[in-house]
Amino acid sequence: MDTQEFVPFWSEGKDSFAKDPPNATVSIFGEQALNQVVATLRNPILAGHTLTYEVRVLQGEMPAKGGLVSVFIDIIGMPLTPISYAGAARRRAYYVR
């Protein structure tokens, strides 16, 4: 799912990420090492091609600066995902091939 399509889902439904923020693994590539942080993501803001979140670190240490970043969001409970409880409860789950 493209980011522009994903962000609006953040606040939809009774079990939305706005009410129950998702956990994510954030991988930050530094000059000497890869830092991995488990965090809760809140309040996404998409401005052009830049997506920012408020982050609450649950495990690991967020470096002061780094290079490329990959974010892997735990989608369990997100509406419209095939494995979603919320999506299945609304009978709106679908698969994309």
C-alpha positions as CSV (number, residue, x, y, z in Angstrom):
1,M,0.0,0.0,0.0
2,D,1.4,3.4,-0.9
3,T,2.0,5.8,2.0
4,Q,-0.5,8.3,0.6
5,E,-3.2,5.6,0.7
6,F,-2.1,4.3,4.2
7,V,-2.1,7.6,6.2
8,P,-5.8,8.3,5.9
9,F,-6.6,4.9,7.4
10,W,-4.8,6.0,10.6
11,S,-7.9,7.5,12.1
12,E,-10.6,5.3,10.6
13,G,-12.7,2.8,12.6
14,K,-13.2,2.2,16.2
15,D,-9.9,0.3,16.5
16,S,-7.9,2.8,14.5
17,F,-4.2,3.5,15.0
18,A,-5.1,6.9,16.3
19,K,-6.8,5.2,19.3
20,D,-4.4,2.3,19.6
21,P,-1.0,3.3,18.0
22,P,0.9,0.6,16.3
23,N,4.3,-0.7,17.2
24,A,7.0,-0.7,14.6
25,T,10.6,-1.7,14.1
26,V,12.7,1.2,12.9
27,S,16.0,0.3,11.3
28,I,18.5,3.2,11.0
29,F,21.6,2.7,8.9
30,G,24.5,4.6,10.5
31,E,28.1,5.1,9.4
32,Q,29.4,2.1,11.4
33,A,26.3,0.0,12.4
34,L,22.7,-0.7,11.9
35,N,20.5,0.5,14.9
36,Q,17.2,-1.2,15.4
37,V,14.6,0.3,17.6
38,V,11.1,-0.9,18.6
39,A,8.8,2.0,19.0
40,T,5.1,3.1,19.1
41,L,4.2,5.5,16.2
42,R,1.8,8.3,16.7
43,N,0.4,11.3,14.8
44,P,1.6,10.7,11.2
45,I,2.1,13.8,9.1
46,L,2.6,13.5,5.3
47,A,3.9,16.7,3.7
48,G,4.7,16.0,0.1
49,H,7.0,13.0,0.1
50,T,8.0,13.4,3.7
51,L,6.3,11.3,6.4
52,T,7.0,12.0,10.0
53,Y,5.7,10.4,13.3
54,E,5.9,11.1,17.0
55,V,7.9,8.1,18.3
56,R,7.9,6.5,21.8
57,V,10.9,4.2,22.1
58,L,10.0,0.8,23.7
59,Q,13.3,-1.0,23.1
60,G,16.7,0.1,21.9
61,E,18.2,3.5,21.6
62,M,17.3,6.1,18.9
63,P,20.6,7.5,17.5
64,A,21.0,11.3,17.3
65,K,21.4,11.0,13.5
66,G,21.7,8.3,10.9
67,G,21.3,7.5,7.2
68,L,18.7,5.5,5.4
69,V,15.7,4.4,7.6
70,S,13.3,1.5,7.1
71,V,10.1,1.3,9.2
72,F,8.2,-2.0,9.6
73,I,4.7,-1.4,11.1
74,D,2.8,-4.1,12.9
75,I,-0.4,-4.1,10.9
76,I,-2.4,-6.5,13.1
77,G,-5.7,-4.8,13.7
78,M,-5.4,-2.4,10.8
79,P,-8.7,-2.1,8.9
80,L,-8.8,-3.6,5.4
81,T,-5.9,-6.0,5.8
82,P,-6.5,-9.7,5.2
83,I,-5.3,-10.8,8.6
84,S,-7.0,-7.9,10.4
85,Y,-9.4,-8.6,13.2
86,A,-10.9,-5.2,12.6
87,G,-11.1,-5.7,8.9
88,A,-12.7,-9.2,9.3
89,A,-15.2,-7.9,11.8
90,R,-16.3,-5.3,9.3
91,R,-16.3,-7.9,6.5
92,R,-14.2,-5.5,4.4
93,A,-11.0,-7.5,4.2
94,Y,-9.5,-8.1,0.8
95,Y,-6.4,-9.4,-0.9
96,V,-4.3,-7.5,-3.4
97,R,-2.4,-9.5,-6.0
